[in-house]
Amino acid sequence: MTQPTAPRRLRSLAAVTALAGLLTLPGCNSGLFEFHGTITTTKTVNGKTETKTQEFDNWEEMKVAMDASGKELRATTKELIKNLVEAPPPGEVHLSDLSTKLANFEGNPDFDFVANHPPEEDFHYVQIGVPSYDEFFRAAAEFHAFVYQTRESIKKLRMMAHATLSGDVEMDISLGDLVRMAMERSGAANGVTGEASGVEAHFQGMVDLGMNIAGSAPAFVQKTQALISTGQQLVTAAPSSITNPKTVLHLDLIVKGLNQSVTVVGDSGKLLGELAVDLATLRK
């Protein structure tokens, strides 16, 4: 008796799940491609702040360090949201906030990494009721979210391409060349057709996402320094600009959050510069 055929969507999910399982084997992620970057982390204990800068050429080590650099900011943000009970409600970043080019991908669990982030990530931002400060916290959160979306998209795109090519590629190959080779191997370059096209359609969707991120990345790269300068100016102006008596009670914590935001934007900006170069190699 002929066995019933699973719906195409279920076969697609099964294939992608199997692909993900393959790529979580030890060493697969760290060998996706060569990467060079620096991450600055700060740690405050008993009023003393220690700053450490690390250089990385390994994707997974860099990812762990970058996540650690944002951990303290997330803790400060949560503390501010808890304490500033009379301030405006906190905001939350959505994919469409980052660029109109990404709106069509919002809410899709295959492509929206901002919405489908792990528990340790958080894209909420505090609002204190002072427009210039609220705008900065929002812009910093959006910047971090865009870099996170970019990082995870490139990682997934490279993982899928490597799986299609059975990992038989050089580490220093550009994203564009890698995708082109994978599409030629899978037949996706000639269009997605047939009942067994789920994985190819998913891969093509990731390519489209990468192209749209590439079109949005230059604007974020260009505003990195301006955002850092704005944050530094707000730190200096905080004692005179924040006048609400109940908000002033938490001035030190607000300044701490501002400084941590500046650090995260600086680190994220360095990373985004490298990722934007990789994205620029994608071609239609």
SULWO-V131707 format. One record per helix or strand. SS is the DSSP state (@ for helix, = for strand). FROM is the first residue (numbers start at 0). LEN is the number of residues. If there is no record, write none. Layout:
[[SS;FROM;LEN] [SS;FROM;LEN]]
This chain:
[[@;7;16] [=;36;9] [=;47;9] [@;58;25] [=;90;2] [@;94;4] [@;99;6] [=;123;2] [@;130;34] [@;174;12] [@;187;3] [@;197;25] [@;223;18] [@;244;4] [@;250;29]]
